[in-house]
Amino acid sequence: MHDDFWKMILCKPDRFSASLTLFNKLLIKYLKNNIYVDEGEIKMLNFISKYSIPYLTFALIVSLICGCKFINPIVPGYPSLQKYIFSFEDDMEGWTSSGVDLDDPPVEWSVELSKDMAADGNTSAKFYLDNVNDAGKIWIERAFYVKPHSFYEVKVEYDFASSDWGDFNLFRIITGVLPERPESRESLVYQDDTGNDAEPESGYVWLNKSYDFTIKSDYDGEVYVIIGVWGTWETSRTYYVDNINITLNEVKGDTAYDLQGVWEVSDIGFDNSVVRTYQITIEQTGSSVKFIRDGETISTGIISGETLVCGDWNGYGISKIYIDDETSMHSEVPQNEFLNRLDFKKLQ
């Protein structure tokens, strides 16, 4: 092969790592199709066959090429700070549309480029949903590539045009950052309503929407940003999205605090009463921590300054725990309608 190709691989270890990740995926797929269990013994089916070497050779070549050129189509490597702007002037710029709950009865919907109106330039993304089933959810999504197994603070900001006025029959906005492509209503992230805070029959009003997230990337380093609407009333609606700004900032860890030990966690209600208490164990390695309850890991995190950054603590929708000192912590407000915060007290 050409010398420049090998220089690209050898001089870009992050890209070579991406190649190995892709090859690993292809190898796992191959092994799944050739491994079975017989009376408790693991056996291989046709592992060495006339097709094995050609397949694995092909997988390696594809992985090297794709890993170096296409695994990260946005930026080479994994810079700690990434910023992107999308204005839809020429095409969808890598965003694709999707939806769920679009049947029973069938729902007409679309996401397409439009010159009807724009907040930046001449074109925007037009969302149309004829919500005849009172449940449709449509969105656009785009993959971004970051360092695997790392925490990131992500800001999603965009202009949203809505003609919905008043407080009744409003749809809801969908915006989130996920470690995997969403495939169900449960994996979506719901935000505020689509009201434009304008006078009745004012027409479309451009609103600035801004949301902050903390996420931990998976082994492949893919994170998905989603933007859309959830139809909560049986009517047809049209919205426009433009000037999307995405910022991904890697959370850097430090070891200023020693949090290892047994902790008592108190769920605090909105009246500041204790709803329940339970014990967890924190295992710490450098700036990385692991939360363990009843022998199972319920979350992981990284210490950054006076904050313990988590992906989603115990399914509560908590991404940040604030460190008071090495014996006391408290959480941000969880995404839970019954709780105000969590308090952490070190027992030993």
N, C-alpha and C positions, 0 to 999 in steps of 0.2 A: 504494500500500500504506500501511498505518498508519504514522504517524510513529515510534511506539515501536519498530517493527520495524527501521527504518533506524538509529535511535539505538543499538539493540542491536548492529548490525553495525559502525557507525562507532566506537562506544565500546569495542568488544571486538576489537582487531586480531587476537588469537590465534584467536578464533572465525572471523573473516573468513578467516584463513589456512587454517583447517580446511575452510572452504567452498571455497576455491580448490583445495585438495588433492583434495577429492571431485570437483569439476568437472573437474580434470585427469584423474582416473581415467576418468570417463565420456567425456571427449574422446579419450583414448588408445584406449579400446574402440571408439569410432566410427571413428577413423582406421585401426585394424587391420582393420576390416571394409570399408574403402574404399580401401586402398592395396595395390598389387601391383608386382612388378618384372617388366619385360618387356625382355629382352635388355640387361640391365644398367642400364636406365633406371627410375626410380621414377615410377609413374603412379598417378593417383587414379581410382577408379571411382565415378561418381555423387556426387562430393563436394558439388557444388552441384545439388541436386535439390529437388523439392517437399517432401521429407521433412527436408532438412538443417536449415533454419532452425527449424521446429517442434521438432525433436529437441534441437538445441543450446539453444534457449530454455528448453525443459522441463528440460534437464540443469542449466542455470544456476540456475533457480528452485529445483529440488530441492536443489541443492548449498547455496544460501544458507540455506534453511530447515533442512535436516538438519545443515549445518555449525554453525549457531548453536544448534540445540536438541538434536541427537541424536549428533553426532560424538563428543562427550565426555559420555556419560550419567552420569558419576560426579562430575566436578568441572568448573567452568568454568575455562578457561585451563590453564596448566601450572605449578602451584605446585611449588617445588623439593622439598618434603616432602609426601608423601601417606600417610595412614594409614587403613586400613579394617578393620572387624570384621564377620564374618558368622556368624550363629548359627542360621539356617534356621528361625526361629520361625513365619513365615507362608508362605514359599515358598523356592525355590532361590536367590533373591536374585541372579539374573543368571548363576548357574553352570549350565552345560549338560554333559551326559554324552556320552562318546564311548568308542570302543574299537577295537582292532586285533587281528588273529590270533584271530578269534572264529568260525572255520569249520574244516572238515576234521577232525573232524565239527563240526556247528554247536554253539555254546556258548550256554547260557542265562545271561543276566546282567542286572543292573539296578542303577540308582542312583536312589534315591527318598527322600523324606522319611519319617522314622520316629519314633515316640514310644516305641520299645523302650527306649531309654536316651539320655541326653544329658549332656554335660559342662557345658553352659551353657543354662539355660532348660529347655524340655520336649521339644525336637525336635532331631534330628541328621540327617545324610545317611548313608543305609544303602547299603553296597556289597555286592552279592551276585554271586559268580562260581562257576559250576559248571564247573570247569576240566578238562573231559573231554579236551581236546586238548593239555594240558600246556604251553600257550603263551599263554593269554588275557591281555590287558592292557586294563584299563578305568580311566577317570579322569573327573574333572570339570575343566572349564576355564572361565576367565573372562578377558575382555579388560580391560586397564587402559590409560589414555591418558596419555602423557607427552610431553615435548618431543621432536620428531623429531631424529634424528642426535645423540643425547646419551647419555652414560653414566649409569647408575643402579646404585646398590647396593640390592638388594631382599632383605628378610627375609620368609620365609614360615614362619609358626608356627601350629600347630593341635593339637587334641587328637585322638588316634587310639585307638580301642578295639579290642583284639585278644584273642582267646582262645587264640592260638597259644603253646604253651609248649615248652620244650626247645630243641634246636639242629637238629632234623631236620625236613625237609619244610616249611620255612617259606617263605611267599611273600615278595616284595620290594616295597618301597614305591616309588612313582613320585611325585616332586615336582621341579618345575623352573620356570624362567622363560624364555620363548622369545620371539623377535621375530616369529614367525609361528605360526599355529594348527597344532598337530602333526597329521600325517596318516599317519605310518608309525612302526614300532617304532624306527627309527634316530633319529627326532627326539625321542624321549622321554628323560627324565633319571631314572636309577635310583639309589636311595639304599640305606639299610640294610634289614634283614629285618623281618618283622612279629612277631617274638618279643616276648612281654610280660614276660620275665624273672621270671615268677612260678612258683609251685609247680605241679606237674601237676594238671590238672583244676580250676584255680582259677577258671575262667570268664573273663568279659571283664574286662580291666584297661585303664583309661584311661592313655595314655602321652602326654607332651608331646613333640611333634616340632618341631624348629626347624632351618631351613636358610637359608644365606646365599648370594646370587648377585650377580654383576656382569654387566650386560647393556648392550649398545648398541642403542638404538632405531633402527628403520628410518625411511624418509621419512614414513610415515604416523603415527608415534608410538604404534603399537599394540604392547603386550607382553602375552603370555598366561601366566597362572599355571595350572599343572596339578597336580592331586593325585589319586593313585589307587594301584592295586596291580597287580602282575605275578604271574600264577599260574605257579609253577615246579614244581608237583606236581599229579598227576591226582586232584584231590579238589575238593569244593565248600567254599567259605569265605565268611563274612560278616564285614564290618568296619564300623565307624562313624567318621565324621569330624564334628567340631563345633568351634565357637569358633575360626574361622580369622581370624588377624591378619596383614594384609599391610602392609608398610612399604616405600615407594619413596622413595629419597633421591637426588636428583641429585648427581653428582660434579662439584664445582666445580674448574676448572683454574686453575693458576698457572704462572708462568714462572721459578721459582726455579733451575731447572737448564737448562743448554745441553747437550742430548744429541745434537745433529746430528753425523753423521759415520759412519765405517765401524767396525763392531763385529764381534768374534769371539764366536760363541755356542758354548758347550760343553754337550752333554747329559751330565749326571752321573748315574751309576747309584747303586743303594742301597749299594754298597760304596765309594762316593766315587771310583770310577774314571771316566775320561773315555770315554764311549761313542762319541762322534763330535764333530767341530768343523766349523763352517761360518761363512761371513761374511754379514752383512746390512748394509744401509745404513738409517740412521734419518734421515728428513727431518722437520724440526720447523718449525711455524708457530705462534708464540705458545706456548700450552700443549698444542697438538695435535701428535701425532706419527704418522708413517706408517712401517711396517716394510717394507722392500723386499729381496727376495732373487731374484737372477737376473732382475732387471728386472720382477718381479711383486710387487704389494702383497700381503703375507701376513697383515697385521693392521693395525689402527689403535689409537690409545690417546690418553689425556689425562693430563698430569702433574698430580697433586694431592698437594701436600705432598712427602713422600719416597716416594711410590708412583706408579708408572706403571700406570694402570688400563686394561685392554684388554677387548674383548668375549670373544675366545677366541683366544689367541696361537697362530697356525699350526696350529689344530686340536688343540692339546695339552690343551685344557681349562684353560688358564692364564688367569686374569682379573686377576692382580696381579703386577707386577714391582717389586721393592723397590730403590730407588736408594741405593747406598752413597755414591757421589760421582759427579762428571761423567765418570768413566772406568771405573766398575765398578757392576754391578747383579747381582741374583740373583732368581730367580722363587720363587713359592710352589710347593708340591708339585703337580705336574701330575696330571691324571687319566689316568695311564699306568702300567701295572703294572711297567714296566721302568726308569723314571726316578725319581730323587729330587728333582731340581731342574735348572734351567738357570742357567749362569753367563755373564755378559756382560762382555766386556773391550773397551774402546775402543781401536782401532788408530790412527785418525787423525781 
